Amino acid sequence: MKPVLVLQHLPDDGPAFLATWLAAQGRPMDLRHTSAGDAFPDRIEGYGALAVLGGEWSANDERPSLRLAEGLIQQAVAAGVPVLGHCLGGQLMSRALGGSVAPTPVPERGWHPVDLEPAAAAHDWFGTAATLTLFQWHSDAFTVPPGAVGLAASAVCAHQAFALGPHLAMQFHVEVDAPKLAAWADEADAAVPGPRDALGSWHGGARMRGDTAHCLAASQAVAAQVYAQWLRFAK
């Protein structure tokens, strides 16, 4: 069984529930955390699947690790190794596959409804519900690259997910667990208030904590569905 390669960019955006789920399946994981000094591999050979995590960087930043991640995404797609992108990871997938990433007029932070497109049911990534409540934290958003199929949208973000064969990009965070969300709520509490805090889509720490109590279990059920579908195609 080949290991899953997981690319982490920043300390506060680790694999969380993804790591828990992979361990429960007995699937080995090779976690590479670039800001902790880990080098991303040059080649995808030897890995059964690729997951790219989020982070507060823009996918358009000129950082060597981001370009390496895009290169690995391109290699994986060419080799039929399934790729899964969470937030920044999904944005990097869009760029690597010919799409683009730009600031979104209305940023999102907190638990928000995501509406599934009709194509989502046919691709079986998210189950049968028409609307899901999932965690968001982003100020940029991706376009759907050529050849891919848009799967989800929200009231303020036209493209929340897309699939290209066995590869899935998400603007939202299905990998969240209770410790990660608690740390993010504390981070939101500590942040200096800015213009985004006046937006209804940008939730503070107290709102995040309250919504987590009602939303996390269903979110992790969605994550388990997503991860199982992704690893169906693993090498």
Disulfide bonds with the S-S distance in Angstrom:
none
